Amino acid sequence: MKKEILISSDSNYDNLVAEIYIDGKYIALVSYDEEHNFFVETPTMNRSNEEIITHKVEYNTFIELLEEAKNSLK
């Protein structure tokens, strides 16, 4: 399993964001606000995007990646 976190600047957000991928499929986005509150956004349920988005992730892997993404933004 290939796990990847991409840090990027998105014009829809005031701060940097972290996109989480497993095996090239998008899982979630981690962002934060000015008070350093962190948020997780998951992809919408659009079945036409199943080649690039996954909706099922092993729990411990997901928690591990969320923590890694959050720490990457600090």
KEMIKOL-378201 format. One record per atom (N, C-alpha, C): residue number from 1; residue in one letter; x, y, z; atom name. Coordinates in steps of 0.05 Angstrom, whole numbers. Layout:
N
<r k="NUM" r="A" x="X" y="Y" z="Z" a="CA"/>
...
% end
This chain:
74
<r k="1" r="M" x="17" y="-24" z="0" a="N"/>
<r k="1" r="M" x="0" y="0" z="0" a="CA"/>
<r k="1" r="M" x="18" y="25" z="0" a="C"/>
<r k="2" r="K" x="13" y="43" z="-19" a="N"/>
<r k="2" r="K" x="28" y="67" z="-21" a="CA"/>
<r k="2" r="K" x="12" y="90" z="-8" a="C"/>
<r k="3" r="K" x="23" y="102" z="13" a="N"/>
<r k="3" r="K" x="10" y="124" z="27" a="CA"/>
<r k="3" r="K" x="25" y="150" z="19" a="C"/>
<r k="4" r="E" x="9" y="171" z="14" a="N"/>
<r k="4" r="E" x="21" y="196" z="5" a="CA"/>
<r k="4" r="E" x="5" y="219" z="16" a="C"/>
<r k="5" r="I" x="20" y="240" z="25" a="N"/>
<r k="5" r="I" x="8" y="265" z="35" a="CA"/>
<r k="5" r="I" x="21" y="287" z="18" a="C"/>
<r k="6" r="L" x="4" y="302" z="5" a="N"/>
<r k="6" r="L" x="13" y="325" z="-11" a="CA"/>
<r k="6" r="L" x="5" y="351" z="2" a="C"/>
<r k="7" r="I" x="25" y="368" z="8" a="N"/>
<r k="7" r="I" x="20" y="394" z="19" a="CA"/>
<r k="7" r="I" x="18" y="414" z="-4" a="C"/>
<r k="8" r="S" x="-3" y="430" z="-4" a="N"/>
<r k="8" r="S" x="-6" y="449" z="-26" a="CA"/>
<r k="8" r="S" x="-21" y="474" z="-16" a="C"/>
<r k="9" r="S" x="-20" y="493" z="-34" a="N"/>
<r k="9" r="S" x="-35" y="518" z="-29" a="CA"/>
<r k="9" r="S" x="-59" y="517" z="-48" a="C"/>
<r k="10" r="D" x="-82" y="522" z="-37" a="N"/>
<r k="10" r="D" x="-107" y="521" z="-52" a="CA"/>
<r k="10" r="D" x="-121" y="548" z="-49" a="C"/>
<r k="11" r="S" x="-130" y="560" z="-70" a="N"/>
<r k="11" r="S" x="-142" y="586" z="-69" a="CA"/>
<r k="11" r="S" x="-168" y="587" z="-53" a="C"/>
<r k="12" r="N" x="-180" y="563" z="-48" a="N"/>
<r k="12" r="N" x="-204" y="562" z="-32" a="CA"/>
<r k="12" r="N" x="-199" y="563" z="-2" a="C"/>
<r k="13" r="Y" x="-173" y="562" z="6" a="N"/>
<r k="13" r="Y" x="-166" y="562" z="34" a="CA"/>
<r k="13" r="Y" x="-146" y="584" z="40" a="C"/>
<r k="14" r="D" x="-146" y="594" z="65" a="N"/>
<r k="14" r="D" x="-128" y="615" z="73" a="CA"/>
<r k="14" r="D" x="-100" y="604" z="79" a="C"/>
<r k="15" r="N" x="-98" y="579" z="87" a="N"/>
<r k="15" r="N" x="-73" y="567" z="95" a="CA"/>
<r k="15" r="N" x="-67" y="542" z="77" a="C"/>
<r k="16" r="L" x="-44" y="531" z="81" a="N"/>
<r k="16" r="L" x="-37" y="506" z="66" a="CA"/>
<r k="16" r="L" x="-56" y="484" z="74" a="C"/>
<r k="17" r="V" x="-59" y="465" z="56" a="N"/>
<r k="17" r="V" x="-75" y="441" z="60" a="CA"/>
<r k="17" r="V" x="-59" y="416" z="55" a="C"/>
<r k="18" r="A" x="-68" y="394" z="67" a="N"/>
<r k="18" r="A" x="-54" y="368" z="62" a="CA"/>
<r k="18" r="A" x="-75" y="349" z="50" a="C"/>
<r k="19" r="E" x="-69" y="339" z="26" a="N"/>
<r k="19" r="E" x="-86" y="319" z="13" a="CA"/>
<r k="19" r="E" x="-75" y="292" z="19" a="C"/>
<r k="20" r="I" x="-92" y="273" z="26" a="N"/>
<r k="20" r="I" x="-84" y="246" z="33" a="CA"/>
<r k="20" r="I" x="-92" y="226" z="11" a="C"/>
<r k="21" r="Y" x="-73" y="210" z="2" a="N"/>
<r k="21" r="Y" x="-78" y="190" z="-18" a="CA"/>
<r k="21" r="Y" x="-68" y="162" z="-9" a="C"/>
<r k="22" r="I" x="-82" y="141" z="-17" a="N"/>
<r k="22" r="I" x="-72" y="114" z="-14" a="CA"/>
<r k="22" r="I" x="-74" y="101" z="-41" a="C"/>
<r k="23" r="D" x="-52" y="89" z="-50" a="N"/>
<r k="23" r="D" x="-50" y="76" z="-76" a="CA"/>
<r k="23" r="D" x="-60" y="95" z="-99" a="C"/>
<r k="24" r="G" x="-54" y="121" z="-96" a="N"/>
<r k="24" r="G" x="-62" y="140" z="-117" a="CA"/>
<r k="24" r="G" x="-91" y="149" z="-116" a="C"/>
<r k="25" r="K" x="-106" y="139" z="-96" a="N"/>
<r k="25" r="K" x="-134" y="147" z="-94" a="CA"/>
<r k="25" r="K" x="-137" y="167" z="-71" a="C"/>
<r k="26" r="Y" x="-152" y="188" z="-77" a="N"/>
<r k="26" r="Y" x="-157" y="210" z="-57" a="CA"/>
<r k="26" r="Y" x="-175" y="200" z="-35" a="C"/>
<r k="27" r="I" x="-167" y="207" z="-10" a="N"/>
<r k="27" r="I" x="-182" y="199" z="14" a="CA"/>
<r k="27" r="I" x="-194" y="223" z="28" a="C"/>
<r k="28" r="A" x="-177" y="243" z="34" a="N"/>
<r k="28" r="A" x="-187" y="265" z="50" a="CA"/>
<r k="28" r="A" x="-168" y="289" z="47" a="C"/>
<r k="29" r="L" x="-178" y="312" z="56" a="N"/>
<r k="29" r="L" x="-162" y="336" z="57" a="CA"/>
<r k="29" r="L" x="-162" y="346" z="86" a="C"/>
<r k="30" r="V" x="-139" y="354" z="96" a="N"/>
<r k="30" r="V" x="-136" y="365" z="123" a="CA"/>
<r k="30" r="V" x="-129" y="395" z="119" a="C"/>
<r k="31" r="S" x="-144" y="412" z="133" a="N"/>
<r k="31" r="S" x="-139" y="441" z="132" a="CA"/>
<r k="31" r="S" x="-141" y="452" z="161" a="C"/>
<r k="32" r="Y" x="-134" y="477" z="163" a="N"/>
<r k="32" r="Y" x="-136" y="490" z="190" a="CA"/>
<r k="32" r="Y" x="-143" y="519" z="186" a="C"/>
<r k="33" r="D" x="-154" y="531" z="207" a="N"/>
<r k="33" r="D" x="-162" y="559" z="206" a="CA"/>
<r k="33" r="D" x="-142" y="576" z="221" a="C"/>
<r k="34" r="E" x="-149" y="602" z="224" a="N"/>
<r k="34" r="E" x="-130" y="621" z="237" a="CA"/>
<r k="34" r="E" x="-126" y="615" z="266" a="C"/>
<r k="35" r="E" x="-145" y="602" z="279" a="N"/>
<r k="35" r="E" x="-142" y="595" z="307" a="CA"/>
<r k="35" r="E" x="-128" y="567" z="311" a="C"/>
<r k="36" r="H" x="-119" y="556" z="289" a="N"/>
<r k="36" r="H" x="-105" y="530" z="288" a="CA"/>
<r k="36" r="H" x="-124" y="507" z="296" a="C"/>
<r k="37" r="N" x="-150" y="510" z="289" a="N"/>
<r k="37" r="N" x="-168" y="487" z="291" a="CA"/>
<r k="37" r="N" x="-166" y="471" z="265" a="C"/>
<r k="38" r="F" x="-162" y="445" z="268" a="N"/>
<r k="38" r="F" x="-159" y="428" z="244" a="CA"/>
<r k="38" r="F" x="-185" y="416" z="235" a="C"/>
<r k="39" r="F" x="-188" y="412" z="209" a="N"/>
<r k="39" r="F" x="-213" y="402" z="197" a="CA"/>
<r k="39" r="F" x="-205" y="380" z="177" a="C"/>
<r k="40" r="V" x="-223" y="360" z="174" a="N"/>
<r k="40" r="V" x="-220" y="339" z="155" a="CA"/>
<r k="40" r="V" x="-244" y="341" z="136" a="C"/>
<r k="41" r="E" x="-238" y="341" z="110" a="N"/>
<r k="41" r="E" x="-259" y="341" z="89" a="CA"/>
<r k="41" r="E" x="-256" y="315" z="73" a="C"/>
<r k="42" r="T" x="-277" y="301" z="70" a="N"/>
<r k="42" r="T" x="-277" y="276" z="54" a="CA"/>
<r k="42" r="T" x="-291" y="281" z="27" a="C"/>
<r k="43" r="P" x="-284" y="265" z="8" a="N"/>
<r k="43" r="P" x="-296" y="269" z="-19" a="CA"/>
<r k="43" r="P" x="-326" y="263" z="-18" a="C"/>
<r k="44" r="T" x="-340" y="275" z="-36" a="N"/>
<r k="44" r="T" x="-369" y="270" z="-39" a="CA"/>
<r k="44" r="T" x="-373" y="242" z="-50" a="C"/>
<r k="45" r="M" x="-397" y="232" z="-45" a="N"/>
<r k="45" r="M" x="-404" y="205" z="-55" a="CA"/>
<r k="45" r="M" x="-412" y="206" z="-84" a="C"/>
<r k="46" r="N" x="-393" y="207" z="-102" a="N"/>
<r k="46" r="N" x="-398" y="207" z="-130" a="CA"/>
<r k="46" r="N" x="-385" y="182" z="-142" a="C"/>
<r k="47" r="R" x="-401" y="163" z="-148" a="N"/>
<r k="47" r="R" x="-391" y="137" z="-158" a="CA"/>
<r k="47" r="R" x="-376" y="139" z="-184" a="C"/>
<r k="48" r="S" x="-380" y="160" z="-199" a="N"/>
<r k="48" r="S" x="-365" y="163" z="-225" a="CA"/>
<r k="48" r="S" x="-336" y="168" z="-221" a="C"/>
<r k="49" r="N" x="-328" y="175" z="-196" a="N"/>
<r k="49" r="N" x="-299" y="181" z="-190" a="CA"/>
<r k="49" r="N" x="-285" y="158" z="-176" a="C"/>
<r k="50" r="E" x="-296" y="133" z="-176" a="N"/>
<r k="50" r="E" x="-284" y="112" z="-161" a="CA"/>
<r k="50" r="E" x="-256" y="105" z="-170" a="C"/>
<r k="51" r="E" x="-247" y="112" z="-194" a="N"/>
<r k="51" r="E" x="-220" y="107" z="-203" a="CA"/>
<r k="51" r="E" x="-200" y="125" z="-188" a="C"/>
<r k="52" r="I" x="-209" y="148" z="-178" a="N"/>
<r k="52" r="I" x="-190" y="167" z="-166" a="CA"/>
<r k="52" r="I" x="-196" y="173" z="-136" a="C"/>
<r k="53" r="I" x="-219" y="163" z="-126" a="N"/>
<r k="53" r="I" x="-227" y="167" z="-99" a="CA"/>
<r k="53" r="I" x="-234" y="141" z="-86" a="C"/>
<r k="54" r="T" x="-227" y="137" z="-61" a="N"/>
<r k="54" r="T" x="-235" y="113" z="-46" a="CA"/>
<r k="54" r="T" x="-251" y="122" z="-21" a="C"/>
<r k="55" r="H" x="-271" y="106" z="-15" a="N"/>
<r k="55" r="H" x="-288" y="113" z="8" a="CA"/>
<r k="55" r="H" x="-284" y="93" z="31" a="C"/>
<r k="56" r="K" x="-267" y="73" z="27" a="N"/>
<r k="56" r="K" x="-263" y="53" z="48" a="CA"/>
<r k="56" r="K" x="-233" y="51" z="54" a="C"/>
<r k="57" r="V" x="-227" y="56" z="80" a="N"/>
<r k="57" r="V" x="-199" y="57" z="88" a="CA"/>
<r k="57" r="V" x="-197" y="43" z="115" a="C"/>
<r k="58" r="E" x="-177" y="27" z="119" a="N"/>
<r k="58" r="E" x="-173" y="14" z="145" a="CA"/>
<r k="58" r="E" x="-170" y="35" z="167" a="C"/>
<r k="59" r="Y" x="-184" y="32" z="189" a="N"/>
<r k="59" r="Y" x="-186" y="52" z="210" a="CA"/>
<r k="59" r="Y" x="-158" y="62" z="219" a="C"/>
<r k="60" r="N" x="-141" y="44" z="228" a="N"/>
<r k="60" r="N" x="-115" y="52" z="239" a="CA"/>
<r k="60" r="N" x="-98" y="67" z="218" a="C"/>
<r k="61" r="T" x="-100" y="59" z="193" a="N"/>
<r k="61" r="T" x="-85" y="72" z="172" a="CA"/>
<r k="61" r="T" x="-96" y="101" z="169" a="C"/>
<r k="62" r="F" x="-122" y="104" z="169" a="N"/>
<r k="62" r="F" x="-134" y="130" z="166" a="CA"/>
<r k="62" r="F" x="-126" y="149" z="189" a="C"/>
<r k="63" r="I" x="-127" y="139" z="214" a="N"/>
<r k="63" r="I" x="-119" y="156" z="237" a="CA"/>
<r k="63" r="I" x="-90" y="163" z="235" a="C"/>
<r k="64" r="E" x="-73" y="144" z="227" a="N"/>
<r k="64" r="E" x="-44" y="149" z="224" a="CA"/>
<r k="64" r="E" x="-39" y="171" z="203" a="C"/>
<r k="65" r="L" x="-53" y="169" z="181" a="N"/>
<r k="65" r="L" x="-49" y="189" z="159" a="CA"/>
<r k="65" r="L" x="-60" y="216" z="167" a="C"/>
<r k="66" r="L" x="-82" y="217" z="182" a="N"/>
<r k="66" r="L" x="-93" y="243" z="191" a="CA"/>
<r k="66" r="L" x="-73" y="256" z="210" a="C"/>
<r k="67" r="E" x="-61" y="242" z="228" a="N"/>
<r k="67" r="E" x="-41" y="253" z="246" a="CA"/>
<r k="67" r="E" x="-17" y="263" z="231" a="C"/>
<r k="68" r="E" x="-8" y="247" z="212" a="N"/>
<r k="68" r="E" x="15" y="255" z="195" a="CA"/>
<r k="68" r="E" x="10" y="280" z="180" a="C"/>
<r k="69" r="A" x="-14" y="282" z="168" a="N"/>
<r k="69" r="A" x="-22" y="305" z="153" a="CA"/>
<r k="69" r="A" x="-23" y="330" z="171" a="C"/>
<r k="70" r="K" x="-35" y="327" z="194" a="N"/>
<r k="70" r="K" x="-38" y="349" z="213" a="CA"/>
<r k="70" r="K" x="-10" y="359" z="221" a="C"/>
<r k="71" r="N" x="8" y="341" z="228" a="N"/>
<r k="71" r="N" x="35" y="348" z="236" a="CA"/>
<r k="71" r="N" x="51" y="361" z="213" a="C"/>
<r k="72" r="S" x="44" y="354" z="189" a="N"/>
<r k="72" r="S" x="58" y="366" z="165" a="CA"/>
<r k="72" r="S" x="50" y="395" z="162" a="C"/>
<r k="73" r="L" x="27" y="403" z="172" a="N"/>
<r k="73" r="L" x="17" y="430" z="169" a="CA"/>
<r k="73" r="L" x="25" y="448" z="193" a="C"/>
<r k="74" r="K" x="36" y="437" z="214" a="N"/>
<r k="74" r="K" x="43" y="453" z="237" a="CA"/>
<r k="74" r="K" x="68" y="470" z="231" a="C"/>
% end
